[in-house]
Amino acid sequence: MKKRLFGFIKEALRLAVIVAAVSLALDWWRSPSQRIEHVSDMTLKTYDGTPLSLQKGAPLLLYFWMPHCSVCKHNMSAVKAVFKRYRVVSVASFAHCDEVRRAAARYALPFPVVCDEKGTVAERFGVKVFPTFFIYDATGKRRYVTSGYTTQAGLIARLLLASRRDEATPR
């Protein structure tokens, strides 16, 4: 009985290591290639043409999504919840601004939405898959990047860590 249990545990651990390795490899492959390290001096335009400065001062979640992306739709409630505590700017890529405006209204997005019709902003950030989340600290320095589905708790934890890292950085 012990031998059988030991064999089962050994196989379960092997499987866990393989799953972890595949997950890490996929995460690496999906990660943006040309990341922008600082956003403090960057200005984008929202879907209605309003200039939007990404100046420093508070941690920032920069959320890249597409209106027709089902995973992006599932992440909207988490991003909206994060907006209650942190600064959020979303970039809707590869969609006409009218479609972005309708999606922003449909999801009742309370945060600024940048219309990136041709994907040029996404390209500048090296975004390969959607959704992609960039987290910047209060100085405008990139701290975390993640792609694919993520939870509200995961986003808040990364933003909280970015806040703490900023406080620990000597001035």
Buried (B, 14 or more C-beta within 10 A) or exposed (E): EEEEEEEEEEEEEEEEEEEEEEEEEEEEEBBBEEEBEEBBEBEBBBBEEEEBEBEBEEBBBBBBBBBEBEBBBEBBEBBBBBBEEBBBBBBBBBBEBEBBBBBBEEBEBEBBBBBBBEBEBBBBBBBBBBBBBBBBBBBBBBBBBBBBEBEBEBBBEBBEBBBEBBEEEEE
